[in-house]
Amino acid sequence: MPRRRLAYGILALLVLALGVRQALYMLYPFPYRALIESAAAGTGIDPRLLAAVIRTESGFRSHAASRAQALGLMQIEPATGAWIAGKTGDPGFTVLDLMDPAVNVPMGAWYLSELRRELGGRMLPAVAAYNAGPQPVAAWLASGGWSGGAADADRIPFAETRVFVERVLSSYRMYRLLYPDASAPRTGL
């Protein structure tokens, strides 16, 4: 509870100092925008959705590393990065490449697009699979445990994935509000 109070205090100070709109731009930045828009255009994914995933995964820290060894802006695990490199024809891939936004973002966008393809073209299940993996998400959808929609995202069985999806959805809504001019196809959730 004290962390939440601190966060609300910081938000209140930002709003007072900058105004609501500027405070929101600070909370929902769009660094690497040209790179994200380029990667999005190549996959048909809304760049604001990619920004929401990156914000949720790494907070836009290009050298982020998780306990699970996921690296970079889009938090790609080395084995997944090697698999993506093999599928996309990148024979020179090394694990250190995952720390390079120019490599990491296109790889993450390609992977999210591939998950969408595997899951019948549905974007929100692909977002869930980005966190949990495609097999659990396919099982949830097949069993009726989750419809794959935003309305019942609270039925996602894995707590970590449920929170991930909710955060991405929340960020995506804000990116759509703040950056209506983001270029690329609009793949809705």
N, C-alpha and C positions, 0 to 999 in steps of 0.2 A: 504494500500500500504506500509506503513512503516514496518509492520510485515513481509511482503514478502521480503523487502529489507534486513531486519535483518536476516531472514532465509537464504537468498542467501549469505550474509556475513559470517554467521557461517559455511555454507557448504564450501565456498571458503577457510576459515581458516582450516577446517578439511582436505580438499584435500591437501592444502599446507603442513600441518604438518604431515599427515599420508600417503598421496598418495591416489589415487582414490579408489583402492580396499579396503583398510582398512577403509576409510571413509564410503564406502557403507556398510561394515559389521557393523559399528557403527550405521548407520541409519536404518539398517534392521537386528537387532539382532535376535537370535534364542534361547532365554532362555526357560527353561522348555522343551527342545527338546525331551528328552526321554519320558516325559509324553505326549507331543503332538504326537509323533510318535506312541506310544502305543494306544492312543485314536483313532488316525487316522486308524491304522491297524484294529481295531475292527469295524470300520464303512465303510471302503473302500474309505475314503477320503484322498486325497493327504495331507500329514502333512504340506507341504508348504502353502497350501490353509488355513488350520487351523491357521497357524502362521500369515498369512495375515489378517484373520478375527480378531484374537486377537490383532494384532498391530493396526488395525483400531478401534476396539471396546474400548480397554483399554490402549493401549500403553504398554502392558505387566505389568501393575500395578495390582497386585493380589487383592488389597483392593480398587479398583476403584468402585465408586458408581455414578450413573447418577441421573439426576433430576427425571427420571421416576422410580427410585428405582432399576434399574438394577445393579447387583453386580458382582464383580470378573472379572477375565481375559476375559471371554466371554460375560460379561454383561447380565446375565440372571436375569429376573424379578422374584421375589419370587413366584408369582402364576404359572409362567411357570416352575420354578424349582420344585414346588410341583407336578405339572402335570407330568413332566419328571420322578420324583421319583416314582410316582404311576405306570407309564407305565413300568419302568425298575425294579420294585420290591424293592425299597429302603424304607422300612417302618420307618426307623429312621431319615429320612431327616428333617433338620431344616434350616431355612433361613441363619443362620450363616455358614452353610456348603458351601454356594455359594462363600464365601471368601477363601475357601481352594482350591488351584489349583488342587489338586488330586481328588477333587469332581467336580469342576466347568468345567474343560476341558473335561473330559469324558461326562458330561451331555451336554455341548454345542455341542460336536461332534455328540453325539447321536441325538440331536435335529436337527442339520443341515442335518444329514442323513435322519431323518424322514421327514423333509420338502422336501428333494429331492425325496423321495418315493411318497409323496403326490402330487408333481408337475410333475409326469410322468418320474422321473429319471433324470431330468435336473438339473445340478448343479448351474448354474448362477441364474435361478429363485429361487432356494433354498437360495442362498446368499441374494437375494433381500428380500425374505420372512423372513429371519433371522432379518431383520431390520423392514420391514413393516407389517409382518404377512402374513400368507398364503392366506387369502381370497382376499385382494386387488391384490396380484400378480396373483392369478388364474383368477381374473376378467380382468386384463390387458392382459393376454395371450389369454383369450377367446374372447375378443373384438378386438384383433389385434392391440391394442394400443402399445404393445411391443412384439417383436418376442421371447424374452427370450434369445437373443444372445448378445454378446459383441459389435457387429457392430452397433447396434441401442440402446445401453444402454442409450443414451441421450434422448430417448423417454419415459423413465420411468416417469410416471406422478408425483410422490412425489419427490420433490426436495431433501429432506433429504435422501431418499432411492437411488436416482440417484447418489448423491455424495458418499454415502456409497459404492455402487457397483463399482463406478469408482476408489475409493481408494483401495478397496480390489483387484480389477483387477491389478492396478498399483503395489501394494505390492506383489501380487502373481507372477507377472512377475519378479520382483527383487529377490524374494525368489527362484524361479526356476533357475535364473541365478547364484546366489551366493551359493546355496546349491543343486547342481545337484545330490548329493549322498543321499539325504533324503530318508529314507527307508519307504516303504508302497506303496499300490496301487496308481497309478497315475490316479486320476479322473479329467479329464480336464474340462475346462469351455467351 
